[in-house]
Amino acid sequence: MDIARGMRLVTVATVLGVAGAGLAACANSTMVGHDDMSHLLTPSLVAAATSSGELATTIYGNPFASGTANDEAIAAGMPSPGQVPPFHFTTKPGPNADRTYRVILAFNPPKDSYGSDDAACAADAKDLLAGGSQPAGGPIAVVATFCAGRHFVSQTTVFGPPAASSDTPAFRKLMDDTVENLFPFSANTEKNLLQGGGGGKM
């Protein structure tokens, strides 16, 4: 493991250690533990990747401490990010979807997947991202990665309070904040300009 990635893992592990206490203060609070963006991330790239109106989404793990998760319901409940034409996240993309691009969500994954970048987009990523567990009563962790082929374009790790289903306000807030951090075009228009994304409304 390179030194930079090792430092990122230590930072995220520290955040996870305090996330439970911080999230307990507010039922719908979330906490960002890690963000990483490549130079490829621009609104124009995302618009081109989702020109079919869909973005393929793969989900590993179960965000809920009890019961089963409906992966398509989770994907369908994710909002389209700002500054790009609206599209839908789906685990069942149609034939016109560009499968070169996809979002991978790993819920409660092993801690060594935090800050995994390109490894989260690899053909064997399931070995890295699956198999973790949620601490009893602890926060939900989600590692979200936007991939172009086998390379990451952006990645974020977000923590949210425990939730019983994808319909709860706390879980919807977690997904909203995950999308906002994965595609931070509305929150940071200066970065859009630096990356050639335009920065203005489309």
N, C-alpha and C positions, 0 to 999 in steps of 0.2 A: 504494500500500500504506500502511495506517495505521501510525503509529509503534509502537503496542502489538504489532501482528502482526509488524512488522519486528524488534522486540526478541526475540519468541518464536523467530523463524527463526534469528536469530544464536545464541541459547542452544542450540537443538537442533543447529545445525550444529557448535557447539563440542563438544557431547556426542558427536556422530558422530565427530568427529576423535579423541576419546580412547576411543571404545567398543571399538575393536579390541584395544587394549592391555589394557583392563580385562577384557574377556571372555576373553582368552587365558589369564587366570589360573585359570579354572575352566571345564571343558568345558560345563557346563549353566547358566552364569551368564546373566542378562539385565540390561538397563539401561533405565530409563525416561527418555526424553528430553523428554517433553511430556505434560501432562494438562490437559484443559479440560472443565469441566462447566457446563451451563446450569442455571438454577433449576428446569427441568422434570424433572430426573433424580430419580426416587424409585422405591422398590421397587413401589409401587402402579401407577405408570405402566408399568413393565416387565412386571408381572404382567398388566395389561390388554392390553398389546401382544402378549403371547405366550399368550393364553388358549387358542389353538388347539393349543398344544403345540409350535409352530414359530416360528422367527424367520427371515425371508428374509435371505439372506446373499449378497452380491456380492463377487467376488474379482477383483482386477486384479494382473497381474504373476506372476512365478514366483519363489518363495522359494528355490529350489534352483539352485545354480550349474551343475549338469549334470542332464540329464534333464528330463522334463516333470512338471508338477504335476497332481494329480487334485483339482480344486477341491472337489468334494463330499466327498471323503475328508478334506480339510483342515477343512471346515465341520463335518462330523460328529464330528471328533475334539475339537472345542472343548467345554469343560465348561460345564454350566449354572451360572450364578452363584448365590451364596448369597442367602438372605433373600427369594427369590421361588420360586413353584412351578416345578419342573423343566420345561425345554423343550429343544428341539433346534435348533441352528443348521443351516440347510440351504440349498443353492443351488437346490433344487427344491421350494419350498413347495407344499403342497396347496391346494385351493380354499378352505378355511376360514381360511387364514392371512391376517392383516391386513397387507396390503402397504403400508399407510401407514408402517409401521415396518420398518426394515431395518438390518442391519449391513453396512458396506462395509470390506473389508480391502484395502489396497494394499501389496503387497510390493515392497520396493526401489523406491519411487516417486521421481520428481524431488524434490529437496530443497525446492522452493517449495511442496510439498503439506504439509509439516510445519506444524501450526498452522493449517490451512486452514479449519477449522470449517464454516460453512454451505456454503462452496464445494465441500466433499467430498460434499454431499448434492444438489447442483444437477443438472439434467438432463444437462448436458454435463460432468459430473465426470470421465468417462473421459479427457477431454483433459488434465485436470490430474493425474490419478493414475497413468496408464499411461505406459510409455515410459522408465522409469528403468532402472538396472542395478545389480547388486551388484558391488562391487570384488572383484577376484580375492583369495580368501582372507579377505575382509572379512566383517563381521557382516551378518546378515539384518536389514533394517529393515522394520517393519510400521506403517503408519498405519491405525488402526482407528477408525471413526466409527459411532456409533449415531444414526440419523436418524429424525425424525418429519416425513414429507413432505420438503420441501426445506430443513429446518432441523436443525442438529445438536443433539443432546441431550447427548452426551458424546463426547470424542475423546481418544485416547492414541497416542503414538508409542513403540514399544518396540523394542529391539535385542537380538538373540540371536546365538549363534555359528553358523557355517556348518553346514548339515545336508544330508544326502543325500536324505531323504524325510520324509514326515509321520509315519512310524512311529518315528523316532529320539527318544530321551529328550530331547535338547536342543531339538528342535522342539516336542515336546509341552509342555515347560516354557515355551517362548516363548508358545505359545497359551494356556496356563493363566494366565500373568502378564498377557497382553493382556486376557483376559476380566476378570481381577481388577481391572485398572486402568480398564477401560471401565465396569464395573458394581461400584464399590468399596463395596458395601453391608456386607459382612462385615468389611472392614478398617477402616471408619470409621463406626461406629454413631452417633457424635455428629452427624455430618453428616446421617445419615438423619433424626434427630430434628429438626434445624434445617430440613430440607426437607419435613418432614411425612410422612416415610416410615415412621415407627413405630420403627425401630431395633431392635426385638426380633425373635425368631424367629417365622416364620410357620408 
